[in-house]
Amino acid sequence: MTRPSTHVLRLLKWGRVLARHGALRIIEDGRNTPPQVRRLCRIARIGTIQPKEPDYAGAFQAVGPAAIKLGQTLATRPDIVGEEAARNLLSLQDQLPPAPFESVRREIELGFDQPLEALFSHFETEPVGSASIAQVYRATTTEGRKVAVKVLRPGIRERFAQDIETYEWAAAHLEALGGEASRLRPRAVIANLKRWTLRELDLRREAASASELAEAMRGHEGYKVPEIDWDRTNGRVMTLEWIEGIKISNMEALRASGVDMPVLARRLVLTFLTQAISAGHFHADMHQGNLFVQGDGTIVAIDFGIMGRINRRARQWLAEILYGLTTGDYRRVAEIHFEAQYVPSYHSVEEFATALRAVGEPMRGKPVSELSVGQMLDSLFAITRDFDMQTQPHLLLLQKTMVMVEGLATALDPKINMWDVAAPFVRGWIRDELGPEAAIADRLREDVATLLRLPDVVRRIEERYPPKGGAPEQAPLPEVELVWDRKPDVNHGARYALAAILGGAAAWAITYWSFLS
């Protein structure tokens, strides 16, 4: 087990890096930052030469791979970090110097227990992409198929495990402080981040996610997922179909190719809604580097390491919330939040509906170009604080991806109105899933299932253990011994007293980014 002093040293080291890049200012100025944390930030800045403008992207890249992932998430949250920091973090493209090819070759050959030449007739030694977790190479199989080969960086699993362990330790101490930190549930957020990371570090899981998404989107015109080469895929290596296309961020090339930009923007939005609401399984890393456009306007997605999943009941609530916001039915939106137990029952539905109206009305009927997503989200988060709504970790990916999609759609077509695009789709889905025919079909299925499960016994169990709200049950969290709960011995009492002071303050400062993302 890692010692508390080791966690404290890591946190202070990261804090020092942030300080050198001027990235601690935002924590010092945060309205919820405790005084002792502000003092710690000032201490971390002592002796550092800081840039005139904070370089958040440089700070996260200098801290390491896990921090890069957090920085990419924060780039979509101007409501939390501010417009200036969000713009700076957008330059964090997850590009790192590539690992030597010989070490990559060794990873591939050890994984398949055979020489590289037995798998590929041609393998380019220079990667086409080099990110914090993996590198991607262009190759040709022995059968002559052109493929992309994704290989984990050597040693990356061990590095991530070390960083995540310190995140867990910091989050536990942060949550123990109570107040706003407790409401935001940092331990649950870090637990979700850990699960997402573990999926991303197992390329078989990524391949399976791509295959599942391809199956869910089969028949959806204008969207494609590359085919997986399962014979050349394992936990550290994934091989998939090579895709020719234009990066969705290359606006000049897209216009030169004759692609209808407004149609492409609408397709992107509807594709996301289809995945999230209809399938309940969506590509949660839809940034501009992971989407390509083919000559006929087909959107091709890559990099399926981060996927979101929403159960059917939560999807129904989500659809009704979106539809209620687009139509101005704030009362129904408020009722759903209470039904899902997102908002505690001791609050007033009517007051919550009025608060939602204050946020929703300024948005309706306006193009995205006239709206500030950051201001809108800031208002929504203010409402959640006022009504004691806890952070819902299972919706964090959805929120992040929605902001990504909106940003890309706006870049493609500045005049797009997200609400106008979303409303017909959501209305149709609600009609199909919640209309009279769907209700009858659901009832028949439920009754037949109940008969097959011995109705009386099952109903008594269901009465005693009623279903919970929309948030799925939180998985068991790892036990973390708090520094101030330890019994100091004669030799280590002074050290643990110091760790208690520094640990709690450093935990807030460093994980302030992670639990709010």
C-alpha positions as CSV (number, residue, x, y, z in Angstrom):
1,M,0.0,0.0,0.0
2,T,1.3,3.4,-0.9
3,R,2.2,5.6,2.1
4,P,0.3,8.9,2.7
5,S,3.6,10.8,2.5
6,T,4.1,9.4,-1.1
7,H,0.7,10.7,-2.1
8,V,1.4,14.1,-0.6
9,L,4.7,14.4,-2.4
10,R,3.1,13.5,-5.7
11,L,0.3,16.1,-5.1
12,L,2.9,18.8,-4.2
13,K,5.0,17.9,-7.2
14,W,2.0,18.3,-9.5
15,G,1.1,21.5,-7.7
16,R,4.6,22.9,-8.3
17,V,4.2,22.1,-12.0
18,L,0.9,23.9,-12.2
19,A,2.4,26.8,-10.4
20,R,5.3,27.2,-12.9
21,H,2.7,27.4,-15.7
22,G,0.5,29.9,-13.8
23,A,-2.3,27.3,-13.6
24,L,-2.9,27.7,-9.9
25,R,-4.4,31.1,-10.2
26,I,-7.8,29.8,-11.2
27,I,-7.8,27.7,-7.9
28,E,-6.7,30.7,-5.8
29,D,-9.5,32.8,-7.3
30,G,-12.2,30.0,-7.1
31,R,-15.2,31.1,-5.0
32,N,-15.4,27.7,-3.3
33,T,-11.7,27.4,-2.6
34,P,-11.0,27.3,1.2
35,P,-8.5,29.8,2.7
36,Q,-6.0,27.2,3.6
37,V,-5.9,26.0,0.0
38,R,-5.3,29.5,-1.2
39,R,-2.4,29.7,1.2
40,L,-1.0,26.4,-0.2
41,C,-1.2,27.8,-3.7
42,R,0.8,30.8,-2.7
43,I,3.4,28.6,-1.1
44,A,3.6,26.5,-4.3
45,R,4.2,29.7,-6.4
46,I,7.2,30.8,-4.2
47,G,10.3,31.1,-6.4
48,T,8.6,30.3,-9.7
49,I,8.7,32.4,-12.8
50,Q,5.2,32.4,-14.1
51,P,4.0,33.4,-17.6
52,K,1.9,36.5,-18.0
53,E,-0.9,34.3,-19.3
54,P,-1.5,31.0,-17.7
55,D,-0.6,28.0,-19.8
56,Y,-3.1,25.3,-18.7
57,A,-2.4,23.0,-21.6
58,G,1.3,23.0,-20.9
59,A,0.8,22.4,-17.2
60,F,-1.4,19.3,-17.8
61,Q,1.0,17.9,-20.4
62,A,3.9,18.3,-18.1
63,V,2.1,16.5,-15.2
64,G,1.5,13.4,-17.3
65,P,-0.9,11.2,-19.3
66,A,-3.6,11.0,-16.7
67,A,-3.6,14.8,-16.4
68,I,-3.9,15.1,-20.1
69,K,-7.1,13.2,-20.1
70,L,-8.4,15.5,-17.3
71,G,-7.4,18.6,-19.3
72,Q,-9.2,17.4,-22.4
73,T,-12.4,17.0,-20.4
74,L,-12.0,20.5,-18.8
75,A,-11.6,22.0,-22.2
76,T,-15.3,21.3,-22.7
77,R,-16.3,23.0,-19.4
78,P,-15.9,26.8,-19.7
79,D,-18.5,27.1,-17.0
80,I,-16.0,25.6,-14.5
81,V,-12.6,26.8,-15.7
82,G,-13.6,29.9,-17.5
83,E,-13.5,30.8,-21.2
84,E,-9.8,31.7,-21.2
85,A,-8.7,28.4,-19.6
86,A,-11.1,26.4,-21.9
87,R,-9.6,28.0,-25.0
88,N,-6.1,27.3,-23.8
89,L,-6.9,23.7,-23.0
90,L,-8.3,23.2,-26.5
91,S,-4.7,23.2,-27.7
92,L,-4.1,20.1,-25.6
93,Q,-4.3,17.7,-28.5
94,D,-3.0,14.6,-26.6
95,Q,0.1,14.5,-28.8
96,L,3.4,13.3,-27.2
97,P,6.7,12.3,-28.7
98,P,6.4,8.7,-29.9
99,A,8.0,5.8,-28.1
100,P,10.9,4.1,-30.0
101,F,9.7,1.7,-32.7
102,E,11.7,-1.2,-31.3
103,S,9.8,-1.1,-28.0
104,V,6.5,-1.0,-30.0
105,R,7.6,-3.9,-32.1
106,R,8.5,-5.8,-28.9
107,E,5.0,-5.2,-27.5
108,I,3.3,-6.5,-30.7
109,E,5.5,-9.6,-30.9
110,L,5.1,-10.5,-27.2
111,G,1.4,-10.0,-27.4
112,F,0.9,-12.4,-30.4
113,D,4.0,-14.6,-29.7
114,Q,5.1,-14.4,-33.3
115,P,7.3,-12.1,-35.5
116,L,5.8,-8.8,-36.8
117,E,6.4,-10.1,-40.4
118,A,4.1,-13.0,-39.8
119,L,1.2,-10.6,-39.1
120,F,1.9,-7.8,-41.5
121,S,3.5,-7.7,-45.0
122,H,4.3,-4.0,-44.5
123,F,4.4,-1.9,-41.3
124,E,5.4,1.8,-41.3
125,T,7.9,2.6,-38.5
126,E,6.7,6.2,-38.1
127,P,3.3,6.5,-36.3
128,V,0.5,8.5,-37.9
129,G,-0.6,9.4,-34.4
130,S,1.1,9.5,-31.0
131,A,-1.1,10.1,-28.0
132,S,-0.7,9.8,-24.3
133,I,-2.0,6.2,-24.1
134,A,-1.3,4.7,-27.5
135,Q,0.4,5.1,-30.9
136,V,-1.2,4.4,-34.3
137,Y,0.6,3.0,-37.3
138,R,-0.3,2.3,-40.9
139,A,0.2,-1.3,-42.1
140,T,-0.8,-3.9,-44.6
141,T,-1.8,-7.4,-43.5
142,T,-0.4,-10.5,-45.0
143,E,-3.7,-10.8,-46.9
144,G,-3.2,-7.4,-48.4
145,R,-5.7,-5.4,-46.4
146,K,-4.7,-1.8,-45.4
147,V,-5.2,-1.4,-41.7
148,A,-4.5,1.0,-38.8
149,V,-2.7,-0.6,-35.8
150,K,-3.1,0.9,-32.4
151,V,-0.5,-0.1,-29.8
152,L,-0.4,0.9,-26.1
153,R,2.7,2.8,-25.0
154,P,5.1,0.5,-23.1
155,G,4.6,1.0,-19.3
156,I,1.5,3.2,-19.6
157,R,-0.7,0.8,-17.6
158,E,1.6,1.0,-14.6
159,R,1.9,4.8,-14.8
160,F,-1.9,5.3,-14.9
161,A,-2.4,2.9,-12.0
162,Q,0.0,5.0,-9.9
163,D,-1.6,8.3,-10.7
164,I,-5.2,7.0,-10.2
165,E,-4.2,5.7,-6.8
166,T,-3.2,9.1,-5.7
167,Y,-6.4,10.6,-7.2
168,E,-8.4,8.2,-5.1
169,W,-6.5,9.1,-2.0
170,A,-6.9,12.8,-2.7
171,A,-10.6,12.5,-3.4
172,A,-11.3,10.6,-0.2
173,H,-9.6,13.4,1.8
174,L,-11.4,16.0,-0.2
175,E,-14.8,14.5,0.3
176,A,-14.2,14.2,4.0
177,L,-14.0,18.0,4.2
178,G,-17.8,18.0,3.6
179,G,-19.7,20.9,2.2
180,E,-19.5,21.6,-1.5
181,A,-16.9,18.8,-1.9
182,S,-19.2,16.2,-0.4
183,R,-22.1,17.3,-2.7
184,L,-20.0,16.9,-5.8
185,R,-19.0,13.3,-4.8
186,P,-15.4,13.4,-5.9
187,R,-14.8,9.8,-4.9
188,A,-17.5,8.5,-7.2
189,V,-16.2,10.8,-10.0
190,I,-12.7,9.4,-9.6
191,A,-14.1,5.8,-9.5
192,N,-15.8,6.5,-12.8
193,L,-12.6,7.9,-14.2
194,K,-10.8,4.8,-13.1
195,R,-13.3,2.6,-14.9
196,W,-13.1,4.6,-18.0
197,T,-9.3,4.5,-17.9
198,L,-9.2,0.7,-17.4
199,R,-11.4,0.3,-20.5
200,E,-9.2,2.6,-22.5
201,L,-6.1,0.6,-21.4
202,D,-7.6,-2.7,-22.6
203,L,-7.8,-2.5,-26.4
204,R,-10.0,-5.6,-26.6
205,R,-12.6,-3.6,-24.7
206,E,-12.2,-0.8,-27.2
207,A,-12.6,-3.2,-30.1
208,A,-15.7,-4.7,-28.6
209,S,-17.2,-1.2,-28.0
210,A,-16.5,-0.3,-31.7
211,S,-18.2,-3.6,-32.8
212,E,-21.2,-2.9,-30.6
213,L,-21.6,0.6,-31.8
214,A,-21.3,-0.5,-35.4
215,E,-24.1,-3.0,-34.8
216,A,-26.3,-0.4,-33.1
217,M,-25.8,2.1,-35.9
218,R,-26.2,-0.4,-38.8
219,G,-28.7,1.0,-41.3
220,H,-28.1,4.6,-40.1
221,E,-27.2,6.5,-43.2
222,G,-24.1,8.7,-43.2
223,Y,-22.3,7.1,-40.2
224,K,-19.5,4.4,-40.3
225,V,-17.4,2.5,-37.8
226,P,-14.2,0.8,-39.1
227,E,-14.3,-3.0,-39.1
228,I,-12.2,-4.7,-36.5
229,D,-9.5,-7.3,-37.4
230,W,-10.0,-9.6,-34.4
231,D,-7.2,-12.0,-35.5
232,R,-4.7,-9.1,-34.9
233,T,-6.3,-7.7,-31.8
234,N,-5.5,-8.3,-28.1
235,G,-5.3,-6.3,-24.9
236,R,-2.3,-4.2,-26.0
237,V,-2.8,-4.1,-29.8
238,M,-5.9,-3.3,-31.9
239,T,-6.1,-3.6,-35.7
240,L,-8.9,-2.1,-37.7
241,E,-9.8,-1.1,-41.2
242,W,-7.9,1.9,-42.6
243,I,-10.1,4.8,-43.3
244,E,-9.5,7.5,-46.0
245,G,-11.2,10.8,-45.2
246,I,-10.9,14.4,-44.2
247,K,-10.6,15.4,-40.6
248,I,-13.8,17.1,-39.5
249,S,-11.7,20.0,-38.2
250,N,-10.3,20.8,-41.7
251,M,-13.0,23.2,-42.7
252,E,-11.2,24.4,-45.9
253,A,-10.7,20.8,-47.2
254,L,-14.4,19.9,-46.4
255,R,-15.7,22.9,-48.3
256,A,-13.3,22.2,-51.2
257,S,-14.6,18.6,-51.4
258,G,-18.2,19.9,-51.9
259,V,-19.6,18.6,-48.6
260,D,-22.8,20.3,-47.6
261,M,-21.7,21.8,-44.2
262,P,-25.2,22.5,-42.7
263,V,-26.3,18.9,-43.6
264,L,-23.1,17.6,-42.1
265,A,-23.7,19.5,-38.9
266,R,-27.3,18.2,-38.6
267,R,-26.1,14.7,-39.2
268,L,-23.5,15.0,-36.5
269,V,-26.1,16.1,-33.9
270,L,-28.7,13.4,-35.0
271,T,-26.0,10.7,-34.9
272,F,-25.2,11.6,-31.3
273,L,-28.9,11.6,-30.3
274,T,-29.4,8.3,-32.0
275,Q,-26.6,6.7,-30.1
276,A,-27.4,8.3,-26.7
277,I,-31.2,8.1,-26.7
278,S,-32.1,5.3,-29.0
279,A,-29.2,2.9,-28.4
280,G,-28.1,4.0,-25.0
281,H,-24.5,3.4,-26.0
282,F,-22.6,6.4,-27.4
283,H,-19.1,7.4,-28.6
284,A,-18.0,9.7,-25.7
285,D,-14.8,11.0,-27.2
286,M,-16.2,12.9,-30.2
287,H,-13.6,15.6,-30.4
288,Q,-12.4,16.8,-33.8
289,G,-9.4,14.5,-34.0
290,N,-11.6,11.4,-33.8
291,L,-14.1,12.2,-36.6
292,F,-13.4,12.0,-40.4
293,V,-15.7,12.8,-43.3
294,Q,-15.6,10.8,-46.6
295,G,-16.4,12.1,-50.0
296,D,-20.1,11.4,-49.8
297,G,-20.5,13.1,-46.5
298,T,-20.4,10.0,-44.4
299,I,-19.0,10.6,-40.9
300,V,-16.4,8.0,-39.8
301,A,-15.6,7.7,-36.1
302,I,-12.4,6.3,-34.6
303,D,-11.0,5.8,-31.0
304,F,-13.6,4.0,-29.0
305,G,-11.7,3.9,-25.7
306,I,-14.3,6.0,-23.9
307,M,-17.9,5.0,-24.4
308,G,-21.0,6.1,-22.5
309,R,-23.9,3.9,-21.5
310,I,-27.4,4.9,-20.3
311,N,-30.1,2.5,-19.2
312,R,-33.6,2.6,-20.8
313,R,-35.3,4.3,-17.9
314,A,-32.7,7.0,-17.7
315,R,-32.9,7.5,-21.5
316,Q,-36.7,8.0,-21.1
317,W,-36.1,10.7,-18.5
318,L,-33.3,12.3,-20.6
319,A,-35.6,12.4,-23.7
320,E,-38.4,14.0,-21.7
321,I,-36.0,16.5,-20.2
322,L,-34.6,17.6,-23.6
323,Y,-38.1,17.7,-25.1
324,G,-39.4,19.7,-22.1
325,L,-36.6,22.3,-22.5
326,T,-37.2,22.6,-26.2
327,T,-40.9,23.1,-25.8
328,G,-40.8,25.2,-22.6
329,D,-42.6,22.5,-20.5
330,Y,-40.4,23.3,-17.4
331,R,-43.0,21.8,-15.0
332,R,-42.5,18.4,-16.6
333,V,-38.7,18.7,-16.6
334,A,-38.8,19.5,-12.9
335,E,-41.1,16.6,-12.2
336,I,-38.7,14.2,-13.9
337,H,-35.8,15.4,-11.8
338,F,-37.9,14.5,-8.7
339,E,-39.1,11.2,-10.1
340,A,-35.5,10.3,-10.9
341,Q,-34.5,11.4,-7.3
342,Y,-31.9,13.7,-8.8
343,V,-33.4,16.5,-6.5
344,P,-34.3,15.7,-2.9
345,S,-38.0,15.5,-2.2
346,Y,-38.0,18.1,0.5
347,H,-37.6,20.8,-2.3
348,S,-40.6,22.3,-4.2
349,V,-41.3,21.1,-7.8
350,E,-42.8,24.5,-8.6
351,E,-39.7,26.4,-7.4
352,F,-37.4,24.1,-9.3
353,A,-39.5,24.6,-12.5
354,T,-39.3,28.3,-12.1
355,A,-35.5,28.1,-11.7
356,L,-35.3,26.0,-14.9
357,R,-37.4,28.5,-16.7
358,A,-34.9,31.2,-15.8
359,V,-32.2,29.2,-17.6
360,G,-34.2,27.8,-20.5
361,E,-36.2,30.8,-21.8
362,P,-33.1,32.8,-22.9
363,M,-32.0,29.9,-25.0
364,R,-35.2,29.0,-26.9
365,G,-35.4,30.1,-30.5
366,K,-31.9,31.4,-30.8
367,P,-29.0,30.0,-32.9
368,V,-26.0,28.7,-31.0
369,S,-23.9,31.6,-32.2
370,E,-26.0,33.9,-30.0
371,L,-25.7,31.7,-26.9
372,S,-22.9,31.3,-24.4
373,V,-22.7,27.6,-23.6
374,G,-20.5,28.5,-20.6
375,Q,-23.0,30.9,-19.1
376,M,-25.8,28.4,-19.7
377,L,-24.0,25.6,-17.9
378,D,-22.9,27.9,-15.1
379,S,-26.6,28.8,-14.5
380,L,-27.6,25.1,-14.6
381,F,-24.9,24.1,-12.1
382,A,-25.9,27.0,-9.8
383,I,-29.4,25.5,-9.8
384,T,-28.1,22.1,-8.8
385,R,-26.3,23.7,-5.9
386,D,-29.4,25.6,-4.8
387,F,-31.5,22.5,-4.8
388,D,-28.9,20.1,-3.3
389,M,-28.7,18.0,-6.4
390,Q,-25.7,15.7,-6.2
391,T,-23.4,15.1,-9.1
392,Q,-24.6,12.2,-11.2
393,P,-21.4,10.4,-12.4
394,H,-23.2,8.3,-14.9
395,L,-24.3,11.5,-16.7
396,L,-20.8,13.2,-16.7
397,L,-19.8,11.6,-20.0
398,L,-23.1,12.5,-21.6
399,Q,-22.8,16.2,-20.5
400,K,-19.2,16.3,-21.8
401,T,-20.1,14.7,-25.2
402,M,-23.0,17.0,-25.7
403,V,-20.8,20.0,-25.3
404,M,-18.3,18.5,-27.8
405,V,-21.0,17.8,-30.4
406,E,-22.4,21.3,-30.0
407,G,-19.0,22.9,-30.5
408,L,-18.3,20.8,-33.7
409,A,-21.8,21.4,-35.1
410,T,-21.4,25.1,-34.6
411,A,-18.0,25.2,-36.3
412,L,-19.6,23.4,-39.3
413,D,-22.7,25.6,-39.4
414,P,-22.7,28.7,-37.2
415,K,-26.4,29.2,-37.9
416,I,-27.5,25.8,-36.6
417,N,-30.1,25.8,-33.8
418,M,-29.5,22.7,-31.6
419,W,-33.0,22.8,-30.2
420,D,-34.7,22.8,-33.5
421,V,-32.5,19.9,-34.7
422,A,-33.1,17.9,-31.6
423,A,-36.8,18.5,-31.0
424,P,-38.3,16.4,-33.9
425,F,-36.0,13.5,-33.1
426,V,-36.8,13.5,-29.4
427,R,-40.5,13.9,-30.1
428,G,-40.5,10.9,-32.4
429,W,-38.6,8.8,-30.0
430,I,-40.9,9.7,-27.1
431,R,-43.9,8.9,-29.3
432,D,-42.5,5.5,-30.2
433,E,-41.2,4.6,-26.7
434,L,-43.7,6.3,-24.4
435,G,-46.9,6.4,-26.6
436,P,-50.0,4.2,-26.1
437,E,-48.7,1.3,-28.3
438,A,-45.4,1.3,-26.5
439,A,-47.1,1.4,-23.1
440,I,-49.3,-1.6,-24.0
441,A,-46.4,-3.6,-25.4
442,D,-44.3,-2.8,-22.3
443,R,-47.2,-3.9,-20.0
444,L,-47.6,-7.2,-21.9
445,R,-43.9,-8.0,-21.6
446,E,-43.9,-7.1,-17.9
447,D,-47.0,-9.2,-17.1
448,V,-45.7,-12.3,-19.0
449,A,-42.3,-12.0,-17.3
450,T,-44.0,-11.6,-13.9
451,L,-46.1,-14.8,-14.5
452,L,-43.0,-16.7,-15.4
453,R,-41.3,-15.5,-12.2
454,L,-44.0,-16.5,-9.7
455,P,-46.0,-13.2,-9.5
456,D,-46.8,-13.2,-5.8
457,V,-43.3,-13.7,-4.5
458,V,-41.8,-11.2,-7.0
459,R,-44.4,-8.6,-6.2
460,R,-43.8,-8.9,-2.4
461,I,-40.0,-8.5,-3.1
462,E,-40.6,-5.4,-5.3
463,E,-42.8,-3.9,-2.6
464,R,-40.2,-4.3,0.0
465,Y,-37.3,-3.2,-2.2
466,P,-38.7,-0.5,-4.5
467,P,-36.6,0.6,-7.5
468,K,-34.2,3.5,-7.0
469,G,-34.0,6.6,-9.0
470,G,-32.4,7.3,-12.4
471,A,-28.8,7.1,-11.1
472,P,-27.4,3.6,-11.2
473,E,-26.2,2.1,-7.9
474,Q,-22.6,3.2,-7.2
475,A,-20.1,0.4,-7.3
476,P,-18.1,-0.3,-4.1
477,L,-15.4,2.3,-3.6
478,P,-11.9,1.4,-2.5
479,E,-11.1,1.8,1.2
480,V,-8.8,4.8,1.8
481,E,-7.4,5.4,5.3
482,L,-7.6,9.1,6.1
483,V,-4.4,10.7,7.3
484,W,-6.1,12.2,10.4
485,D,-7.6,8.8,11.3
486,R,-4.2,7.1,11.6
487,K,-2.7,6.5,15.1
488,P,0.7,8.1,15.0
489,D,3.5,6.3,16.6
490,V,6.4,7.9,18.5
491,N,8.7,8.1,15.5
492,H,6.2,9.3,12.9
493,G,3.8,11.6,14.8
494,A,5.3,14.8,13.5
495,R,5.3,13.6,9.9
496,Y,1.7,12.5,9.9
497,A,0.6,15.8,11.5
498,L,2.3,17.6,8.7
499,A,0.8,15.2,6.1
500,A,-2.7,15.9,7.5
501,I,-2.3,19.6,6.9
502,L,-0.7,19.4,3.5
503,G,-2.7,16.4,2.3
504,G,-6.1,17.9,2.8
505,A,-5.1,21.2,1.2
506,A,-3.2,19.7,-1.7
507,A,-6.0,17.2,-2.3
508,W,-8.5,20.1,-2.9
509,A,-6.1,22.1,-5.0
510,I,-5.0,19.3,-7.4
511,T,-8.3,17.4,-7.6
512,Y,-10.4,20.5,-8.0
513,W,-10.0,19.9,-11.7
514,S,-10.8,16.2,-11.8
515,F,-14.0,15.9,-9.7
516,L,-15.7,18.8,-11.3
517,S,-15.1,17.4,-14.8
